[in-house]
Amino acid sequence: MEQQRGLTIETFLAVAEMIASQLRIKESDRWTPHICQLKFVSFCTEFPEVTDRQLLWAAEQWLQDTGGRDFVRYPTWRELMNTLYRSENGLANRTWGFKEALPAGISPTPEQLAMLPAAPRSMVSPPDPQNAAAYVPFESTELPLLPPAHPSSGLTPAKWADYLNWLAEEEGRATAD
């Protein structure tokens, strides 16, 4: 099956209705047709490369993740796309690109990858906006930004025990002197 190009307003409206139904939003509180058109433009502006299939998949993943929560509000675009894109602080960061482990029908095409920003950047603003020039955000041309975790790396129980034994020996030497 060939992956469709772009996002259609029909799919966007169906996803919006699916989410509203799942959240049990009253009919009188749902988006009007005019608001839906504006929301569609807003979404396509923020995530222009997303296809129908990818939006449906991301929305379904988001809905499945909400199970068991007492209160869930309508997601922001970055919350909704969190399962599709690499995330920063729990929100999709489009500049970091798509996640690597996506199902075959959801994986991005080369054309979609070409639409992503050239340089990854953080969404986090400096803690002091008046002194923004004093803070240098982390930038990298490599993706993923951090190397993958390997079972052999990091702190293992055996390494921790070795460290505690070494520390005890060091303290024993210090008190002997």
Beta strands, then each sheet from edge to edge (+ up, - down):
strand 1: 87-88
strand 2: 91-92
sheet 1: 1+ 2-
end
